Structure formats: C-alpha cells, structure tokens
Amino acid sequence: MTVTFPAQTHGDIQTVLRKRKDQYQKFGLTLGVQAFVVGQSKDSITDSYVSINDVLYAVENPLKAVDIAFKAMIVFDSPYHVEARREWLFLQRAIYDIETRLDKKTLDAKTSVLIAAYKKFRSEKSQ
C-alpha cells in the first residue's frame, strides 16, 4: 500500500509529496489519496496523515491513516496506486469485504489465494 515513509521530519512532508506528485505526473497520473507517516523508522513514527487532493489531514495513527485513505479511495472511485495495488485490493476484499466492478481486471492469482486463505482463517477463528 502507499504508505509514504521518507518524511523524517515535518519539514520533509511537502517536499516528499511534491516529489511523488512530479513522479506520477511524468506518467500522466495524479497523486490521489496517500497515507503518510513521519518518523525516522517504522519504530519511531511521530505523526500520521492522509493527503487528499493536496490537502494534508492529521490522523491519530498509521492504522487510521490507512483506514481513511482506503475509504477515501472507495468513495472517490480513485484507482489504487500501481506500486501497492495488490495490498489495497487485499484490504478491500479480505478486510472490508467489498467487491467492485474493477476487481476482475486487477486481481491476480497470488492476491486471490491470499484473500481466500485470510477469509478461511477468519471464518475458522470465529467458530
């Protein structure tokens, strides 16, 4: 999933977002919705954000950032970012149990197997 991690300080946020936006524009894509964290490493995350249409929203934690980013992508019918399409699709189908008209075009065999295994695990756990 697109959880951007290179922002080590608050001063890095706009620079990182601008670089990502420029990179996407080279391929004719928009930056869209991004979950964004600030910290030196995954063990020292200090802040979490969601970026939607160049507006940065502070959220409580990284999990909340992913949750809000996912829901925003669904609501705005925003495509998943290429580098994290499988991860977002896993969350969509396995965790949120949502199917859309685009799933068949983007769902690969490995992701389908992982989704089925997770759903089986979840159903066995609830019994």
N, C-alpha and C positions, 0 to 999 in steps of 0.2 A: 504494500500500500504506500501511498505517497505521504509518508511522514518525513518531512524535511528535517534534517538534523545538523546541517553545518553551521547554524547560528549559535555561536558560543556565548554571545552577549546580546543585550537588547539593541546595541548599536549595529549589529550584523543583520538584523531582521530585514530591513528594507533592501539592503544590498543583495542578500540571498534571494529574496523574492524577485527583484529586478533581473538578476542573472537568469533565474529559472524562466521568467516571462520572456526574456530575449531568446533563450534557447528554444522555447516552444514556438515562438513566432517564426523562427527560421524554417520550421516545418509546417507553417500555416495553421498552427494550433493555438488555442487560448490556454491560459494557465488554469482557469476554472477554480474549483474548490481544492484547497490544500489544508491538511492537518499539519501543524507546525509546532516544533518544540525548541526551547532554548536551553542550552546546557553544554557542559564540557564533554559529557558522555551519557550513555543511557542510564548510568547510575547517579548522575548529578543533574537531572532535569530540573530547571528552576521555574520555567513557565511554559504554558501550552496555549496554542492559538489555533483558530480556524480562519483562513483567508478566503473570502468570497468576493469576487469582482473587485479586487484591490482594496477591500476593507478588511482590516485585521480585528478579530474578536477574541478577547482573552477568555479562556475557559479554565475550569478548575484543575484538570489533569490531562495527561495524554490520552487516556481511555475516553474521556469526554470529548476531546478533540476529534478522535477517530469516529465516535458515535455521531457527533454533529456533522462532520464532513460527509459521512456516508448518507445521512438523512438529507442533507442539502443536495447531494448529487442525485438522489432519487426524486426529490421534489422538483428540482430544476431540470430534470432529464438530462443531466450533464454526463458526458461519457467518462468512463474510468480512464485514468492516465495509463499510457502504454506500459510504462515500467512497473506498474503494480496492478494491472488488470485482473490477474488471477486472484490476488489477495482480496481485492474488493469484491470480486464475484463470489469467492468463498464466504465472505461475511454476509453478502446479500442472500445467498441460497441456504447456507448452513445455519448461521446465527439468527438472521432476521426472517428467514423462510419466505423470501419474496422472489417471485418469478416475473420476468418481463419479456417483452417481445424480442429483445435483442440478445437474450441469453444463448440461444442456439448458435448464433454467429460467433460468439466469443468464448463459449465454454469448451475447453479442451478435455481430452480423456483423463489426464492426470488430475485436473481440478475436479472433474466429475467423480472420480474414485475417492478423492479426499472428502468431498462433500458427503458421499454415501457412507463412508466409514464414520465420519463425525455424527451423522444422523443416527446411525446404528448404535454408536456408543451412547449418545444422548438418550435414546429410547430404552436401552438396557439399564442405564443409570436411574431412570425414572421409575422403573418397575420395582 
